[in-house]
Each structure stands twice: as C-alpha cells, then as structure tokens.
Amino acid sequence: MDAEKIADRFYTAFAKGDAETMTSLYAEQIEFEDPAFGKLKNDRAKMMWSMLLERSQGNLKIEYRIIESTEKTALVNWEARYPFSKTGRQIHNKISAHLTIEDGKIIKHTDHFNLWKWSQQALGFKGLLMGWTPFFRKKLQQQTRGLLEKYMN
C-alpha cells in the first residue's frame, strides 16, 4: 500500500474516532513528534491517540487533505476543532503532518502547528503572553506527557 492510501486510512480513522485503526497503521518502532507532546516513541505514540480520542468524548472534528505523496512519504494538512478540556475554550488548530512509510506502516509522523496561536485559543490572554516562549513549550510537554503516563497506568 502506498503512502497516500495509508495517510487516507489514518486520517479517515481519526475523523471517525477509531484509534485502533490509526495505531494499526503505525510500525512497532514508530516515532511521533509535535509541539504539544515533543517526541514520543512506540507504545507512547500509539497510546497518545487513544488518550486524545477518549478525552475528546466525541467532541472532536477532524478534516484533512493530502497535499502530496510519494511511495514512502505523505504530506497532509489537517484541522482539528474541539473544546480545550481545561478551559472549555474552542480550538481550531491547523496542522501540517509529514508521514514516512516503510513496509506498509508509518515509521515517522511529525506534526507541525503554531503553538502560540494554539495557546491563545486555549488560554486566552495568558496564552498570548506566554505561548511563544520555550518555557511554555517545556511546561506544556511536561503536562501532556504526565497525562499520557497516567493514562497508560
């Protein structure tokens, strides 16, 4: 299966809230990275999707478009709309994903988005003031990884 078909299956499953299908498309040795979690590998990367979908309680809307693909890579622009759990504020996050495929599985998944814009939506004025700083990124990654560890235990 080529990268475009794998990316389409992954994001279709995401839009349906199907973490099991999403993670079945990940290789055992998957590496994921984004501004909110930093780098996650293997089971942590897979469990992140289960946690996020479970915590969204069905209040997550995903739209995506595959921008380009080769046999081994796919570039996907996707958008997520959901209420931020801590504040209830509505988030509209625009993400660019790069997927690397090997032997029919995703081996590397990197999401890029503007953390400062996200923080403003999630936290309002506090996010405007602090969301661009390395301190904020580090603190957010500590919190999200802590939630993931708690979820996994």
Secondary structure, 3 states (H helix, E strand, C coil): CCHHHHHHHHHHHHHHCCHHHHHHCEEEEEEEEECCCEEEECHHHHHHHHHHHHHHCCCCEEEEEEEEECCCEEEEEEEEEEECCCCCCEEEEEEEEEEEEECCEEEEEEEECCHHHHHHHHHCHHHHHHCCCHHHHHHHHHHHHHHHHHHHC
